[in-house]
């Protein structure tokens, strides 16, 4: 009986931690909650639409070396420049 209670408590503890973990990860990566203004959101969407026409590498798998190099050398600088033009 004591073993079943321990297993149940461990299960509840793990489920609770997994919910907290997801929130912490989203905050760390994001932030997880939306603090940006409507104007900034609109500017990001407009920049995204502008940058869709950039030529992509042949290997479009997001984890591939070519894609990571393209993101860091082409897309990210172009996005920063676009956001600067829009005032952000």
N, C-alpha and C positions, 0 to 999 in steps of 0.2 A: 504494500500500500504506500509506504514511504517512497519507494522508488518511482511509482506512478506520479506522485505529487512532484517529485524533483524533475521528472521529465516534462510535466506540464508547465512548471515554473520556468524551466530553461527554454521551452518553446515560446512562451509568452514573452520572455526577455529578449529572445532573438527577433521575434516579430516587431517588438517595440524598437529595438536598435536599428532594424532595417529601415523603418520609417524615418527615424532621425537621421540616419546615414544619408538617405536620398536628399533630404532637405539641406544638409550640410554640404553635400557635393554640389547641388544646384546653386547654392549661395556662393561657394568657392569658385565655381566655374563661370558664374554668370554676371551679375548676381542672380540668384534663383528667383527673386521677386522683381517685378518690373518697376524700376525707379526712373526710367527715362520719360521724357516729356513726349507729348503727342507730336510736336514738331520734329523731334529727333527721330521718332519712329518713322514718320513720313519721309524724312531725309534718307534714312537707311533703306527704306523700300525703294525710293527713287534711285539711289546709288546701286542697289542690287539689280534693278531693271537695266540700268546703264551698263553694268559690268557683265551682264549675261552674254554679251556679244564678244567678249574676249575669247581668243582661241585657247582651247583647253588641250592638255597633253593627251596623247593617244590612250594611255593607261589611266582611266578615270576612277580607278579604285582609290578611295579616300586615304587608305593607308600606304599606298605605293610611294616610293621615293620620288618619282616624277611629279606626282600630284602634290606632295608636300613641298617640293622645291618650287613648283608653279605657284602654290598658295603664298609662300613666303617671299618670292621674288617678283611676282607679277600681280596677283590679286590683292594682297594686303596693302602694298603701297598705293595701288590704284584706288582702293576703297578709302584709305586715309586721305588721299588727295581730293576725292569726291566729297567726303564729309567736311574737309576744310573749305571747299568752295561753297558749301551749303551753310557754313557758319558754325560747325561743330568740331 
